[in-house]
Amino acid sequence: MRSVERFPRAVREIRNQWITLADGIRLAARLWLPEDAEADPVPAILEAIPYRKHDGTAARDVPMAAYLAGHGYGYVRLDLRGSGDSEGLLLDEYLAQEHDDCVEVIAWLARQPWCIGKIGMTGISWGGFNALQVAARRPPALAAIITLCSTDERYDGDVHYIGGALSYQNFVWGSAMLAIGSQPPAPDVVGERWRAMWLQRLRNAPLLVARWMENQRRDDYWKHGSVREDYGAITCAVYAVGGWADGYASAIPRLMAGLACPRKALIGPWAHRFPHLGVPGPAIGYLQEALRWWDHWLKGIDTGIMAEPMIRVWMQESVPPRTFYATRPGRWVAEQTWPSPRLRPLRFALNTEGLGEAPRPGPPLAFRSPQSLGVTAGEWCPYGFDGEFPPDQRPDDGQSLVFDSAPLAERIEVLGAPVVTLRIASDRPVAHVVARLCDVAPDGASTRVSYKPLNLTRRDGFAEPVPLEPGRFVTARFALYDLAHAFPAGHRIRLALSTTLWPMIWPAPEDPILTVATGESTLELPVRPPRAEDAALAGFAAAAAGPGAPITTIAPAERRRRVHRDVATGRVTMTFERDWGVLRHDDLELTVSGAGHETYTITDGDPLSARQESQWVVRRSAEAFDVTTRMRTVVTATRESFRVVATLDAYDGEARVASRSWNRAIPRDLL
């Protein structure tokens, strides 16, 4: 990525700016401004997240913020209430208090002498979530947002539940967030109060894992912050950006279809990253693209961006299955509107002999998967590290009910969400079905291109689950994750159905047998015909950014995944290592490190043997202090309830200054 050392306007940085709210709480912000902004005011762009402006996200904040400030914007990186250097307590994700604070901060920014009164809001992941959520509050000064790797749907579109099944990310993220959030503010920002603020955070730290598990239906808890509840509440301009490898990509087509405000979408091949840092590549000049957006909506400059097609995506070519891709071959394609009227459904019937163009009723097919099926599923939300992508699916395909098409006579390009409709019965009242869509090469290699689990008790909606009547056939119709993929001629399309996907989803309390009615069940693919205008699409500039932060990498970030299978007992153990590395912030004389260790165990044939353990350690050390937080969470289950056992310990040097423990039983609600 090219570093831009000189900008149209010189940049100054305010390392800490206190913003006092109406209730007296002070929030801490880091600002980058053109040096002459008070004489020549500029719009402001706000990012509000809980990941420590001082050191947590500085490596990516500094070059991005400097670039935008150098092009005539004030960039404001805010620590949310109770996080980083800000006062107060952070008690959950996306609370009304968080939105209230952001609305107040936007009004504060609009009043500053260096600001023209027009504000944009942006962010990736959490910051992308609250950009949408705050936009729905319609603060008068907020003119536009860019939301990256985010979602409009908190229940079925985030880390907690997937298709109404409990996600492993609920435990991973809940534990990691508690370890991060229980770190103290920076002593050089808040002064001697840092220790008292730290102890206050530790005393009030919520067990988020349990809180999220207590809400197993799509109730008011999840509706809050899910902007799809009322797309019409958002009237400012929205640019939704993400990547096909990211867990949140499907939210972008939904936003384009649901919103009525001015809107655009961009989906590349990337994982959970900014596009100028995009992996798999190709990375693009995202900051130049963002500048076109901000110039149009915050400065009134006609950059031509709104004359371009509504949605642009990377149409991915077929690739052999691998656990990492440095780049994904493909090309940029676009549609003027979404949903696109150009798409044509291609429907396959699930026949006894495979996927067929016409239904051929035959005998029903029964299947039950081993509890360990899913060890080749990869990560729900890759960050672009080696080992995160799904490898060859043949081991799981061989333990699934598989429907293959004939070899394709011609190339087929698919864009959008595949839809599976099953006439299906279970011999147990609670059961999951998992659908995986795979691209099968002539040599037999199976590359997963989309998938989705469904808790069949929630087949008619996530708010009011209904137990299955054993032996009774029901209809389950559900969309898989959106994709843009080209199936080559000679390849086969495969739909694989299983009853498990461990450890991505928690297993049903019993080990069900599912039966599918052949000839009555279908797979529907949204086929995109060629568009001649795609060849004339303007290319993106090369990735660029401002000068980097003065950070030395002492140890790089790493990801490792291991699987151990005891063939005598049927017990399978998976371990995930998530090492953030060790970084030294040279200007702060501060060293930061963090690492997570996860263990997932299950025994084939016994869903009640499932066990997940997550451990996180976060450390910050400088000459004046050395603080560490350690978080451990263990989840098991009986037929009737989940058990969550957790501990949080905090150390100042070698001395343990706080210790919290939880032991919670949470009833299972058809889960």
Salt bridges, closest charged atoms under 4 A:
GLU13 OE2 - ARG15 NE 3.11
GLU13 OE2 - ARG30 NE 2.60
ASP23 OD2 - ARG81 NH2 2.85
ASP36 OD1 - ARG9 NH2 2.81
ASP40 OD2 - ARG9 NH2 3.58
GLU47 OE2 - ARG60 NH1 2.94
ASP55 OD1 - ARG52 NE 3.25
ASP55 OD1 - ARG620 NH2 2.81
ASP61 OD1 - ARG60 NH1 2.91
ASP61 OD2 - ARG77 NE 3.22
ASP79 OD1 - ARG77 NH1 3.26
ASP85 OD2 - LYS53 NZ 3.14
GLU87 OE2 - ARG26 NE 3.30
GLU87 OE2 - ARG193 NH1 2.96
ASP92 OD2 - ARG211 NH1 3.71
GLU93 OE1 - ARG154 NH2 3.77
GLU93 OE1 - HIS160 NE2 3.14
ASP100 OD1 - ARG137 NH2 2.87
ASP101 OD2 - ARG81 NE 2.80
ASP152 OD1 - ARG254 NH2 2.60
GLU153 OE1 - ARG218 NH2 2.82
GLU153 OE1 - ARG228 NH1 3.66
ASP156 OD2 - LYS452 NZ 3.10
ASP158 OD2 - HIS160 NE2 3.51
ASP188 OD1 - HIS54 NE2 3.10
GLU214 OE2 - ARG664 NH2 2.03
GLU229 OE2 - ARG218 NH2 2.86
ASP246 OD1 - HIS272 ND1 2.50
GLU289 OE1 - ARG292 NH1 2.99
GLU308 OE2 - ARG292 NH2 2.58
GLU317 OE2 - ARG411 NH2 2.67
GLU335 OE2 - ARG342 NH2 2.95
GLU335 OE2 - ARG528 NE 2.58
GLU353 OE2 - ARG360 NE 2.81
GLU379 OE2 - ARG561 NH1 3.35
GLU379 OE2 - ARG578 NH1 2.85
ASP392 OD2 - ARG394 NH2 2.70
ASP397 OD1 - ARG436 NH1 2.72
ASP397 OD2 - ARG494 NH1 2.77
ASP404 OD1 - ARG494 NE 2.69
GLU413 OE2 - ARG331 NH1 2.94
GLU413 OE2 - ARG411 NH2 2.82
ASP427 OD2 - ARG428 NH1 3.39
ASP439 OD2 - HIS485 NE2 2.78
ASP439 OD1 - HIS491 ND1 2.70
GLU464 OE1 - ARG217 NH1 3.17
GLU510 OE2 - ARG428 NE 3.35
GLU510 OE2 - ARG639 NH1 3.23
GLU524 OE1 - ARG347 NH2 2.51
ASP534 OD2 - ARG528 NH2 2.83
ASP534 OD1 - ARG531 NH1 2.81
GLU558 OE1 - ARG560 NH1 3.29
GLU577 OE2 - HIS597 ND1 2.50
ASP586 OD1 - ARG584 NE 3.58
ASP587 OD2 - ARG15 NH1 3.29
GLU598 OE2 - ARG578 NE 2.21
ASP604 OD2 - ARG565 NH1 3.76
GLU613 OE1 - ARG611 NH1 3.01
GLU613 OE2 - ARG632 NE 2.91
ASP626 OD2 - ARG619 NH2 2.76
ASP649 OD1 - ARG656 NH1 3.36
ASP652 OD2 - ARG195 NH1 2.37
ASP669 OD2 - ARG217 NE 2.52
